[in-house]
């Protein structure tokens, strides 16, 4: 069989005319089985990139949740979001909306994270938008961040790796070229806040560059060598806004990928259940269900003191921090099913389970159940960085 070459095109569904025929990139941006000849040079001249490795080998992408069509976006629930947009604008504290991706700005920033239905990029149905809230005049840099777990970084030491992503800007974008940064450090699982502050142990940049963006989807890629002593890697995409924000001062992202190799391969498509379980290692969010639907069980350890046990769906990366919005959650003790009194996170959590407390009237030793009341409460357990 004559040797052939696979190419990755700048865009999916793109047509290329060469001296030996026409080629069309598929829904992954892949052009397969190109025979050796002058067409190779023509495709290279058109911006196509040859692939040396099997582009369909699974679990190439070290980034978690980078395909926002299957990212579970667990925080997109009542109480935390409205109509796919984070409920409270983000300022100087790194805040997660899409799983594993945080956004942060300055003390007076007003950043909106949103999930946008978008089928204009073949093979995807929604994207993540980072937007300066309309009317906000703060000009501090706005960041999207993703921090890799140390256990995932070790295997990358000394390797040539490639970061790739699709991006486009909004109609009122004010930020100029997008800054693309890959920072590394020598600590262990340090926080996104410290990444943003530049205070990881021995933090330095393995990649720091800029990329001009357009109003249409384009795929960009950046190759660098991971230092041999790196035990942490964090990615930042940022822009510095100018003036007062218009209606769509934003950057949208899709298909974020980081892989071993000197060039990007097609975006890896993991099964939606696999992606959910990967992301639940770092966060587990329960939206308050309908009245009577149970979420946890426990007992009354002392008079009027209930403790509830909720087993995690997967093991967390570390013991999580638990945040509660009581909403209309209810507690069943004996024959009563009443609004939860002072529902709160318990004192201790493990990598396998979280605990909650309530103070409904009951005698010690009586079993208790925690259920929904059709409100906008939630239970959010975060082991994220």
Backbone torsions as a table, in degrees:
resi	resn	phi	psi	omega
1	UNK	NA	132.5	-179.6
2	UNK	-67.1	143.8	-179.6
3	UNK	-66.5	145.5	177.1
4	UNK	-132.1	166.6	-178.9
5	UNK	-129.1	139.4	172.0
6	UNK	-98.1	144.0	179.4
7	UNK	-125.3	151.3	170.7
8	UNK	-107.9	120.0	-178.5
9	UNK	-84.2	158.1	177.6
10	UNK	-61.0	-30.9	-178.8
11	UNK	-136.9	154.9	174.4
12	UNK	-76.6	151.5	177.3
13	UNK	64.8	25.1	-177.5
14	UNK	-95.8	138.0	-177.6
15	UNK	-100.5	140.1	-179.6
16	UNK	-130.7	128.8	175.3
17	UNK	-99.7	126.3	179.8
18	UNK	-124.9	176.2	-179.5
19	UNK	-68.5	-15.5	178.9
20	UNK	-125.2	37.5	174.8
21	UNK	120.4	175.8	-178.4
22	UNK	-104.8	148.0	-179.3
23	UNK	-132.1	143.8	179.9
24	UNK	-126.8	126.2	177.4
25	UNK	-74.8	143.0	-176.1
26	UNK	-85.1	-167.7	-175.8
27	UNK	-67.0	-13.0	174.5
28	UNK	-100.0	2.7	-175.2
29	UNK	79.1	14.3	-174.0
30	UNK	-96.6	137.2	169.3
31	UNK	-114.3	113.1	-170.6
32	UNK	-102.3	148.5	167.5
33	UNK	64.7	42.3	178.6
34	UNK	-81.0	120.8	-179.5
35	UNK	-69.6	156.4	178.6
36	UNK	-68.1	133.1	-178.5
37	UNK	162.2	-173.3	-177.4
38	UNK	-62.8	-19.3	177.5
39	UNK	-62.9	-26.1	177.0
40	UNK	-61.2	-48.7	179.9
41	UNK	-64.2	-37.9	-179.4
42	UNK	-65.2	-41.3	178.9
43	UNK	-67.9	-39.5	175.9
44	UNK	-61.0	-42.5	179.8
45	UNK	-63.5	-27.9	-179.3
46	UNK	-85.5	2.7	177.0
47	UNK	95.6	5.7	177.1
48	UNK	-77.4	149.7	-174.5
49	UNK	-118.2	125.7	178.7
50	UNK	-69.5	144.7	-179.9
51	UNK	-107.6	124.3	-179.0
52	UNK	-89.6	-21.8	-176.0
53	UNK	-110.9	166.4	175.8
54	UNK	-65.3	114.3	-175.0
55	UNK	-72.9	-7.1	-176.7
56	UNK	-109.4	8.1	173.4
57	UNK	-61.1	132.8	-171.4
58	UNK	-80.3	157.5	178.6
59	UNK	56.3	44.9	172.4
60	UNK	-78.4	-31.0	-171.5
61	UNK	-82.7	120.6	178.5
62	UNK	-80.9	-22.0	177.2
63	UNK	-70.0	136.9	175.2
64	UNK	-95.1	131.0	173.8
65	UNK	72.6	20.7	-176.3
66	UNK	-72.2	-18.3	172.7
67	UNK	-93.2	105.0	-172.2
68	UNK	-76.5	-2.3	170.2
69	UNK	-73.1	-33.8	-178.7
70	UNK	-113.2	-6.7	171.3
71	UNK	-55.1	127.8	-174.5
72	UNK	-67.0	-21.8	180.0
73	UNK	41.6	59.7	-173.6
74	UNK	-62.4	-24.9	-177.6
75	UNK	-83.4	1.6	177.7
76	UNK	-82.4	66.1	-176.4
77	UNK	-134.3	159.6	174.8
78	UNK	-55.0	139.8	-176.3
79	UNK	98.2	-31.7	177.9
80	UNK	-114.6	-21.2	-178.4
81	UNK	-150.9	156.1	175.1
82	UNK	-133.2	124.3	178.7
83	UNK	53.7	40.3	176.4
84	UNK	79.6	7.4	-179.7
85	UNK	-119.4	135.4	-180.0
86	UNK	-54.2	138.4	-171.5
87	UNK	-70.6	-41.2	-178.6
88	UNK	-111.5	124.6	-179.5
89	UNK	-58.3	144.9	-175.4
90	UNK	-89.2	140.0	177.3
91	UNK	-119.9	-117.1	-170.3
92	UNK	-93.0	4.0	177.0
93	UNK	-105.8	122.5	178.3
94	UNK	-55.0	126.4	-173.4
95	UNK	-130.3	133.8	-178.5
96	UNK	-94.9	140.2	170.3
97	UNK	-128.1	-71.0	166.4
98	UNK	-65.5	139.4	-178.7
99	UNK	-58.4	133.5	175.8
100	UNK	76.4	-3.4	179.4
101	UNK	-117.6	119.0	177.6
102	UNK	-106.2	157.5	173.8
103	UNK	-124.8	149.6	-178.6
104	UNK	-158.2	151.2	177.4
105	UNK	-143.9	-139.2	178.9
106	UNK	-100.4	178.8	-176.3
107	UNK	-60.9	-29.8	-179.4
108	UNK	-107.7	12.7	177.5
109	UNK	-69.5	156.7	172.4
110	UNK	-138.1	91.6	-174.2
111	UNK	-103.7	130.9	176.0
112	UNK	-106.5	124.6	171.7
113	UNK	-98.6	131.6	-176.9
114	UNK	-145.5	150.9	174.9
115	UNK	-100.5	119.0	-172.8
116	UNK	-114.2	127.5	172.6
117	UNK	-68.1	124.2	-175.9
118	UNK	-155.3	110.4	178.8
119	UNK	-107.1	13.9	-178.3
120	UNK	-72.6	-17.8	175.6
121	UNK	-103.2	113.7	-173.2
122	UNK	-58.0	132.6	178.4
123	UNK	95.1	-1.9	178.9
124	UNK	-131.3	154.3	179.4
125	UNK	-123.1	-12.0	178.3
126	UNK	-156.2	157.7	-177.0
127	UNK	-134.5	169.3	176.8
128	UNK	-103.3	126.6	179.7
129	UNK	-110.4	133.4	172.2
130	UNK	-110.1	115.7	-169.3
131	UNK	-133.2	137.7	169.0
132	UNK	-79.2	127.0	-175.8
133	UNK	-58.5	135.3	-178.6
134	UNK	-54.2	131.2	179.6
135	UNK	92.3	-12.3	179.1
136	UNK	-73.9	134.7	-175.7
137	UNK	-109.9	4.8	179.0
138	UNK	-71.2	137.5	-175.8
139	UNK	-116.0	23.6	172.4
140	UNK	-68.7	148.3	177.6
141	UNK	-57.5	145.9	179.5
142	UNK	-113.1	129.1	-172.2
143	UNK	-120.6	141.4	161.1
144	UNK	-107.6	134.3	-173.8
145	UNK	-132.0	150.4	172.7
146	UNK	-143.8	122.4	-178.3
147	UNK	-108.9	125.1	177.1
148	UNK	-80.6	147.1	174.0
149	UNK	-73.0	144.3	-177.9
150	UNK	-53.9	-39.6	-179.3
151	UNK	-60.6	-27.4	178.2
152	UNK	-83.4	-20.0	-176.0
153	UNK	-82.2	-33.8	-173.9
154	UNK	-53.5	-43.7	-176.7
155	UNK	-69.2	-12.1	-178.7
156	UNK	-92.4	-8.2	-174.3
157	UNK	-57.0	127.7	179.0
158	UNK	76.0	2.3	-176.6
159	UNK	-91.6	145.0	168.9
160	UNK	-78.0	123.6	-175.3
161	UNK	-130.6	159.6	-177.2
162	UNK	-130.5	128.6	172.3
163	UNK	-98.6	131.9	177.8
164	UNK	-140.2	156.0	178.6
165	UNK	-168.8	156.2	168.5
166	UNK	-94.0	144.1	177.4
167	UNK	-151.9	155.6	171.5
168	UNK	-154.3	159.2	-177.8
169	UNK	-107.3	157.8	178.0
170	UNK	-79.9	169.6	-175.3
171	UNK	-63.5	-26.1	-177.9
172	UNK	-112.6	25.0	-177.9
173	UNK	-59.4	134.8	-175.2
174	UNK	-119.3	3.9	-164.0
175	UNK	-93.3	-2.4	-176.8
176	UNK	70.1	-153.8	-178.1
177	UNK	-66.0	142.6	177.0
178	UNK	-76.8	133.5	173.7
179	UNK	-87.7	129.1	-179.5
180	UNK	-117.6	123.3	-172.2
181	UNK	-135.6	136.5	169.3
182	UNK	-122.0	108.0	179.5
183	UNK	-97.2	152.0	175.0
184	UNK	-133.0	161.2	176.7
185	UNK	-149.9	178.9	-177.2
186	UNK	-117.4	16.1	176.0
187	UNK	-91.5	-163.7	-178.5
188	UNK	-128.5	114.8	172.7
189	UNK	48.5	46.8	175.7
190	UNK	-78.2	165.9	-162.2
191	UNK	-83.0	163.0	173.2
192	UNK	-64.7	-33.6	177.5
193	UNK	-63.4	-41.3	178.4
194	UNK	-71.2	-33.0	172.9
195	UNK	-58.5	-48.5	-178.3
196	UNK	-64.0	-32.6	179.4
197	UNK	-82.6	-7.2	-178.4
198	UNK	73.1	25.9	-171.9
199	UNK	-114.3	18.4	168.6
200	UNK	-60.5	156.6	175.6
201	UNK	-59.2	120.9	179.4
202	UNK	55.1	38.1	-177.6
203	UNK	-65.4	134.9	176.6
204	UNK	-152.0	171.8	-178.7
205	UNK	-101.8	128.5	169.0
206	UNK	-88.3	-22.1	178.3
207	UNK	-147.9	130.5	173.3
208	UNK	-150.7	108.3	-176.4
209	UNK	-150.7	178.1	176.8
210	UNK	-126.8	155.9	-179.1
211	UNK	-142.0	120.7	173.6
212	UNK	-69.3	139.1	-178.3
213	UNK	-116.3	164.0	177.5
214	UNK	-125.0	176.1	-179.7
215	UNK	-81.1	-4.3	175.8
216	UNK	-112.1	155.9	-179.4
217	UNK	-61.6	132.5	170.5
218	UNK	-139.9	147.3	176.6
219	UNK	-98.0	133.9	-178.6
220	UNK	-122.0	148.8	178.4
221	UNK	-143.6	149.5	-175.1
222	UNK	-142.2	126.9	-175.3
223	UNK	-111.8	137.5	177.7
224	UNK	-155.4	164.8	177.8
225	UNK	-97.8	128.1	177.4
226	UNK	-73.8	126.5	-179.8
227	UNK	-57.4	147.8	-176.2
228	UNK	-68.2	-18.7	179.8
229	UNK	-101.4	6.3	-177.0
230	UNK	-70.5	130.4	173.1
231	UNK	-121.9	-2.9	173.7
232	UNK	-140.9	142.7	171.8
233	UNK	-136.5	134.0	175.9
234	UNK	-134.5	139.2	-179.5
235	UNK	-106.3	142.4	175.6
236	UNK	-135.0	131.8	171.1
237	UNK	-117.4	126.1	-172.8
238	UNK	-145.2	155.2	170.3
239	UNK	-140.2	152.1	178.4
240	UNK	-106.3	108.7	-175.9
241	UNK	-71.5	163.5	-179.5
242	UNK	-129.3	138.4	174.7
243	UNK	67.9	-153.2	179.9
244	UNK	-97.7	135.0	-175.0
245	UNK	-65.1	135.7	171.1
246	UNK	-85.0	-163.2	-174.3
247	UNK	-71.1	-22.5	-176.3
248	UNK	-145.5	63.3	176.4
249	UNK	-89.2	85.2	-166.0
250	UNK	-148.5	163.7	166.4
251	UNK	-128.5	133.6	176.9
252	UNK	-109.4	146.8	-175.5
253	UNK	-129.7	150.9	174.4
254	UNK	-157.8	155.3	173.6
255	UNK	58.6	46.6	-179.6
256	UNK	-78.0	125.6	-173.6
257	UNK	-141.3	141.6	174.9
258	UNK	-136.5	124.1	-171.3
259	UNK	-146.9	158.3	174.0
260	UNK	-73.9	132.0	179.3
261	UNK	137.6	159.6	-174.6
262	UNK	-86.4	0.0	176.4
263	UNK	-153.0	160.6	-179.4
264	UNK	-74.9	144.0	171.5
265	UNK	-106.1	172.0	178.2
266	UNK	-54.3	149.8	-179.1
267	UNK	-58.7	127.2	-180.0
268	UNK	-70.6	133.2	179.4
269	UNK	-110.2	99.0	177.7
270	UNK	-88.0	151.2	177.9
271	UNK	-58.9	144.3	-175.4
272	UNK	-59.9	-35.6	178.6
273	UNK	-69.9	-38.0	177.2
274	UNK	-62.1	-45.0	-179.2
275	UNK	-64.4	-39.2	177.4
276	UNK	-60.4	-47.0	-177.3
277	UNK	-67.5	-36.0	175.2
278	UNK	-60.9	-46.7	-176.5
279	UNK	-71.4	-29.7	179.7
280	UNK	-73.5	-8.1	169.1
281	UNK	-63.5	-24.5	-174.6
282	UNK	-113.6	-18.5	178.6
283	UNK	-159.9	144.9	176.7
284	UNK	-140.3	119.2	-175.7
285	UNK	-122.3	129.4	178.0
286	UNK	-112.4	115.4	172.7
287	UNK	-79.9	139.4	179.6
288	UNK	-56.9	126.2	-178.6
289	UNK	-86.6	-173.1	179.2
290	UNK	-66.5	162.4	180.0
291	UNK	-58.0	131.8	178.5
292	UNK	90.8	-12.7	177.7
293	UNK	-81.9	122.8	-173.4
294	UNK	-88.0	145.4	178.5
295	UNK	-123.2	-16.5	-178.5
296	UNK	-163.9	162.4	178.8
297	UNK	-130.9	158.3	-179.4
298	UNK	-170.3	-155.2	-178.5
299	UNK	-150.6	164.8	175.8
300	UNK	-92.6	101.2	-175.0
301	UNK	-74.0	-37.4	175.4
302	UNK	-133.8	170.4	-178.6
303	UNK	-54.5	123.4	175.2
304	UNK	63.3	27.5	178.3
305	UNK	-131.8	107.1	178.7
306	UNK	-99.2	141.4	172.5
307	UNK	-121.5	129.9	-177.7
308	UNK	-115.7	143.9	-179.6
309	UNK	-114.9	126.7	176.9
310	UNK	-125.7	114.1	179.6
311	UNK	-75.1	134.8	179.8
312	UNK	-71.7	146.7	179.7
313	UNK	-68.1	-30.4	173.3
314	UNK	-139.8	165.4	179.7
315	UNK	-72.9	131.2	177.8
316	UNK	-70.2	158.8	174.7
317	UNK	-67.0	-27.6	177.8
318	UNK	-159.7	169.1	176.8
319	UNK	-59.7	127.2	-171.3
320	UNK	-83.5	164.2	166.2
321	UNK	-94.2	132.9	-174.8
322	UNK	-113.2	129.9	178.0
323	UNK	-118.9	136.6	-176.1
324	UNK	-121.9	135.3	163.5
325	UNK	-116.6	114.9	-168.4
326	UNK	-64.3	-31.7	179.9
327	UNK	48.0	-125.7	177.7
328	UNK	-117.1	25.1	177.1
329	UNK	-52.7	146.8	-178.0
330	UNK	-127.1	154.9	178.6
331	UNK	-118.7	131.7	175.1
332	UNK	-104.8	114.6	174.1
333	UNK	-129.0	126.3	-172.6
334	UNK	63.7	-129.1	-180.0
335	UNK	-96.4	-0.9	-175.5
336	UNK	-90.8	142.9	173.4
337	UNK	-131.6	96.6	-170.0
338	UNK	-128.5	162.7	179.0
339	UNK	-53.2	136.1	179.6
340	UNK	-64.3	132.0	178.6
341	UNK	-97.0	125.2	-180.0
342	UNK	44.8	53.0	176.0
343	UNK	-65.6	129.6	-174.9
344	UNK	-151.8	165.8	174.4
345	UNK	-68.7	144.5	176.5
346	UNK	-71.7	176.2	-176.1
347	UNK	-78.0	-27.4	-176.8
348	UNK	-134.8	146.2	175.2
349	UNK	-137.2	155.7	177.9
350	UNK	-124.0	177.8	177.8
351	UNK	-69.8	-11.0	-176.6
352	UNK	-111.3	-13.9	-175.1
353	UNK	-161.3	157.4	173.6
354	UNK	-121.7	161.7	179.0
355	UNK	-127.5	148.9	177.2
356	UNK	-129.6	158.3	176.2
357	UNK	-129.3	154.5	173.0
358	UNK	-144.5	170.8	-176.0
359	UNK	-132.5	44.5	177.2
360	UNK	-76.3	151.8	-176.5
361	UNK	-67.6	120.6	177.8
362	UNK	-170.2	156.4	177.2
363	UNK	-86.3	156.1	-179.4
364	UNK	-58.4	140.6	177.0
365	UNK	93.1	-8.7	179.7
366	UNK	-80.3	130.9	177.9
367	UNK	-64.3	156.0	-177.5
368	UNK	-141.8	147.3	176.0
369	UNK	-126.4	144.0	177.3
370	UNK	-109.5	128.0	-178.5
371	UNK	-140.5	174.0	-178.3
372	UNK	-83.2	166.7	176.2
373	UNK	-136.4	19.9	178.4
374	UNK	66.7	27.3	176.7
375	UNK	-100.1	-162.4	-178.6
376	UNK	-110.8	30.6	174.8
377	UNK	-75.0	168.5	178.1
378	UNK	-159.0	160.2	172.6
379	UNK	-124.7	119.1	-176.4
380	UNK	-121.3	116.0	176.7
381	UNK	-107.7	118.5	-175.4
382	UNK	-119.7	123.1	170.7
383	UNK	-113.3	21.3	-176.9
384	UNK	-76.7	171.5	-177.4
385	UNK	-93.1	NA	NA
